Amino acid sequence: MKYVVILGDGMSGWKIDSLGGKTCLEGARTPNLDSLAPLSEIGLCKTVPDGFKPGSDVANMSVLGFDPAKYYTGRSPLEAVSMGIKLTDTDVTLRCNFVTLSGAEPYENLVMEDYSAGDIPTEEAQELIEYLSESLASESLIFYTGVQYKHCLVVKEGKCGSNLTPPHDISDKIIGNYLPKGVNSSIYGGLMQKSYQLLKNHPINLKRVKEGKNPANSIWLWGEGTKPALENFEALRGKKGGLISAVDLIKGIGILAGLKIIEVDGATGNFKTDFSGKANRAMDELLGGLDFVYIHIDAPDECAHHGDVEHKIYSIEQIDKKVLKTVKDRLDGAGEDYAILVCPDHPTPCKIKTHAQEPVPYLLYTNVKSLANGATRYTESEAQKTGKYVENGYELIEKLLNI
């Protein structure tokens, strides 16, 4: 038996007036999901436990079968693991975004114009991180370059207890009310303000502005955490697994769980990603000896964070056409018995441009028997109508693996 999770990050959401009161899932053309829906178990799943913010870290950990209440130690340490950063038990890590702030100073009056600094390329970002390190780094504060706008700060002998806001939660808002609070807030806030003074006139940013691109004119610190530990997926579930993602956060979870990290050329994390490439590489590995693959696709989430309804729908349609269809066709062609779970990690409504807390719709299909429970399409409303509800997100994978 082969097992596949197709995780469309942020794929679910709220009804949109411009779509005639439909969600993006309802408005998308998804013939392959539609064909599976009448044969599948469809319901709602609570991927984010009470007391946790609806982040991709907590939600993907849940879908992979790990209870966040037991295993979660923060977001940035998961990314640090994927970046190859060796952490000690006394290190505190923070996500270090490049963002675009606009408006007139002072710093606290600036507006979060773009949480991703125009998706700045990694080459430019690395030069800016190195530039900041010359002025801001020390023996206890170390900057590491990640991918595009996503980087890492490690605080040696650090302490947790800061109240830090994800930048994608405050798009178009004045930042003053969302600056760091609590433990080390003066240090973190000071680094952010100093970065703005250093970056606003840096040649890379002046060039970006001249070219009509958003400048990376400040860092934004968030996602505080400490060294994490997960149980080995194969030892826990008895399945040899692999994971595909363009996102360091998700790769970090996979690495800690002992999953094989499958690299895909052209995997970007946005709607220009190689959807077919992800699906085919996953099938190469699954048919080559793995029992389980987790295909994470960030595109719907990234589009929703920008309020981009058109490309969120496009991303959902590509998941249907180029991921689900490829997975099913290749497994059918190989004569395998298999089960597929399709779900988001959390909703990301385009209206609010950030994550929402409510449960997500899931679809569970297998070619060995009918799991039909009355749904006719895979949508939020159809999932609600079935009355099927999984209270603990980390139990969803048990439903998949126990078919």
Salt bridges, closest charged atoms under 4 A:
ASP9 OD2 - HIS296 NE2 2.78
ASP9 OD1 - HIS346 NE2 3.40
GLU26 OE1 - LYS15 NZ 3.39
ASP34 OD1 - ARG377 NE 2.97
GLU41 OE2 - LYS399 NZ 2.95
ASP50 OD1 - LYS46 NZ 2.78
GLU79 OE2 - ARG75 NE 3.64
GLU79 OE2 - ARG95 NH1 2.61
ASP91 OD1 - LYS156 NZ 3.02
GLU105 OE2 - LYS200 NZ 2.66
GLU124 OE1 - ARG208 NH1 2.97
ASP169 OD1 - HIS168 NE2 3.90
ASP172 OD2 - LYS353 NZ 3.05
GLU211 OE2 - LYS207 NZ 2.59
GLU211 OE1 - LYS213 NZ 3.19
GLU231 OE2 - LYS70 NZ 3.53
GLU263 OE1 - LYS251 NZ 3.29
ASP284 OD1 - ARG330 NH1 2.94
GLU285 OE1 - LYS260 NZ 2.85
GLU285 OE2 - ARG281 NH2 3.33
ASP301 OD2 - HIS305 NE2 3.13
ASP301 OD1 - HIS355 NE2 3.21
ASP308 OD2 - HIS311 ND1 2.74
GLU317 OE1 - ARG29 NH2 3.41
ASP329 OD2 - LYS325 NZ 2.66
ASP332 OD2 - LYS328 NZ 2.84
ASP345 OD2 - HIS346 NE2 3.26
GLU382 OE2 - LYS385 NZ 3.39
GLU391 OE2 - LYS46 NZ 3.56
GLU398 OE2 - ARG237 NH1 3.56
